[in-house]
């Protein structure tokens, strides 16, 4: 297993699976799988269901749009690091 920031990569045989973890939960020492990210935020972070719900309840971010397709989050991170 390899851990890099919010990504946990499990290597078994020839297959690898990437699990994206929720950033706010990680800052509280909780390992919760992310289910989406905010498309509106300039520097989006992966969010679990609970944190995504809270994100859209905050006054400053209540009109933000959550995207539940983490492949788009991974593509966005990859393209930003090139």
N, C-alpha and C positions, 0 to 999 in steps of 0.2 A: 504494500500500500504506500502511496506517495501523497503527501499533503502539501499543497501550494496555495496559500491564502484561502480562498473560498472553495477551491476545487479539491476533492478527494478522488484520487484515481486508484481503483482496485485493479491489480494485474493478476489475472488467473489464466493459465495456459497462454493461448495466443490472443485472447480477447481482453479488452480493457473497457471499463465502464467509468464514466465520469459522473460524480455526484456533486452538484453545486450546493453549497451551504449558505444559509441566511446570514448576511453580514451583521445586522443588529443583534441577532441571537448569539453569534460568535463573540461579539464584544462583551456579552454577558456570560461567557464561558458555557454556552449551550450549543450543542451540535444539532441543528434542525435543518432538514432538507429545504432548499429554496423551491418555490413553485412558480415564481415569476420575478419580474423586475419592473421598475417604473420607466415608461417610455418618455415621460416628460422631463425627468430630472437630467441635468447636464452631465452629471457623473453618476449614472445609475448603479445601484447595488442589488445583488440578489436578495429577494425577500421571501419568507415563508408566508403561508396564508394569514396568520395572525398579524405579522408585521405589515403585510400589504394592506390589510383592513385598517390598521392604525394609521398607515401612511395616508390613506384617502379620507381619514377623519380629522386630520390635523388642519388647522385653519390655513396654513401656508401651502398645503399640498392637497387640499380636498378636491381640486379639479384635475389632479394628475391622473394619467391613464396607466393602468397596470397591464402588462403583457405577460401572459402565462406560457409563452413559448420560449423556454430557456435556450433553445438552439439559436434563436435570434440574439439573446444576450451573449452567448458564447461567440457568435459571429461578430458582434459589435466590439467585444473586448479584443478579439484577435485583430480586427481591422484597425483598432486604435493603437495597438502595440507594434504595428508595422512601420 
